[in-house]
Amino acid sequence: MRTRQMLFRADPFQIDLLIESQAGGRSIVVTGQLLDLGRPEIVGPRLPVTLSNLRGRVVQAATNQFGEFCQEIESSGKLELKFHGANHNPVVISLRDDLGV
């Protein structure tokens, strides 16, 4: 199993991601924590997070009371993560190169 950890900022949000390949390399598990740096004391539970492997597979996750989420998705070497921030504007994080997992 291989892992990769990444930290992203899209003001005012910060997202910490851990991506782990599963046995056989057919799927990956994405674990993350989303934080609003403008209001760190407020973590939005049940915030929808969408993961796509950009090859037709899309899965939904939701944050818990600590802003954490975890979801498994079929591996394609590419990943897109999307959630809605302030004023319902979408925030999209794209990893279009080899994920290294």
Buried (B, 14 or more C-beta within 10 A) or exposed (E): EEEBEBEBEEEEBBBBBBBBBBEEEEBBBBBBBBBBEEEEEEBBEEBEBBBBBBEEEEBEBEBBEEBBBEBBBEBBBBBBBBBEBEEEEEBEBEBEEEBEB
